[in-house]
Amino acid sequence: MTLNTFKNVFFSVLFLAISFVGYATESPENENDKEFNAKEMIMHHVKDAHEFHVVDWNGKPITIALPIILWTDQGLTTFMSSEFHHDDSGSHIVEKDGMRFVKYHEKIYQLDANAQEVAFDAEHHPTNASLPTDLSITRNVFMMWISVIALLLVFISTARVYKKSNNKVPTGIAGFMEPLIVFVRDEIAKPMIGEHKYNKYMPYLLTVFFFIWINNIFGLIPIINGANVSGNIAFTLTLAVFTFIITTISGNKNYWKHIFWMPGVPVPMKIFLMPIEIVGMFVKPISLMIRLFANITAGHIIILALMSLIFIFETIAVAPVSVAFALFIGLIEIVVTAIQAYIFTVLSALYIGMATEEAHH
Amino acid sequence: MTITGIAAIGAGLAAIGAGMGIGRIGGSAMDAMARQPEIQGKIQTSALILAAFVEAVALFGVVAALIV
């Protein structure tokens, strides 16, 4: 991967990765290396991390440390990410339970028993260290928990309003949530799945819709360093796998017949269509996964790239143009948060609808 | 030319294709909405879904360019 082939990777922690107001400061130990590397800055922002990088103050990063949980040969090891002292180059060694760890490119490596410091091969892979299973609370995990808490607060209070009001006109937060829930039911579930069967899938569709939406919105908040949850391929993969499992389990006889022995076409065509349909079964969730991941990541990259223009041209004259364009893209991104949540839900519903459709010929 | 440059050109070509596709979808949807404003909602839904399908192809190009 090209990320690892770049020489000056040690520069990555030094940049404030804030969506709208990113600015750079130079580190004291890297004084000769003054070149601004936009790619490093952007990738540092888009990828998952073991700490929240809030701001650089007088060349020193201010971060919120998060716990690191490792499963090693000798069992569970935990410590705070602050023990690495903001080091991401693998030079700071943390000793814990008789084992030594380094952090390099946001990966925790365990040094071999006799190694004094971590050594790299030409591809920038450590040669004398191994990767323990990393179960850390990274910033993506942390932001996901915050989204879960926010959703629970909103929906539990919504449910409470309905319980109290005896099905009268909803008040307060329920009045705000009801149109959204009715929208998912009437515009997504009913037309895609059908009047009779949609009810069973409503909990999944509502969960996916609101979870993706709130994570997209949290990704745009600059001050929490825009934890890029829904732009993480593991996150979208998990959601796509849920859709795949639900589609496969609820698939009826008609659905499987269309995959393995397409009705209404001659036999050579049936044989020809079978592998295509089987591949199509897997391509659907894969395209769901890539669509959400690429859309959200692309949005973050565009905003950061526009801000980077100021530092690439090294003049303040570009700043008004950059800020104006970044603001414009930022506003579009607010619309995109909702559209992508809607698209993911609609396509999930469409696939479920295809799987549960009754034969009509 | 490096492999990264070629990948970038490929991503650009994918974007051209998606632009043409989404442009056609948007134009036709607008036409249809102007002719039959009463089914505007339905047309909008299908246009968005189709745009998502077309856009996915461009995004495959972007992802391929990113990981090369």
Contacts between the chains, C-beta under 8 A, distances in Angstrom:
chain1	res1	chain2	res2	distance
A	1	B	67	6.6
A	2	B	4	6.1
A	2	B	68	7.3
A	187	B	41	7.7
A	187	B	45	6.7
A	191	B	45	7.5
A	287	B	56	4.9
A	290	B	56	6.7
A	290	B	59	5.9
A	290	B	60	6.4
A	290	B	63	5.9
A	291	B	52	6.5
A	291	B	55	7.2
A	291	B	56	5.0
A	291	B	59	6.0
A	293	B	63	7.7
A	294	B	59	3.8
A	294	B	62	5.6
A	294	B	63	5.5
A	295	B	55	7.8
A	295	B	59	6.8
A	298	B	59	7.5
A	298	B	62	6.3
A	339	B	48	7.1
A	342	B	48	7.4
A	343	B	48	6.8
A	343	B	49	7.2
A	343	B	52	4.5
A	346	B	45	7.5
A	346	B	48	7.7
A	346	B	49	6.0
A	347	B	49	7.1
A	347	B	52	6.9
A	350	B	49	7.3
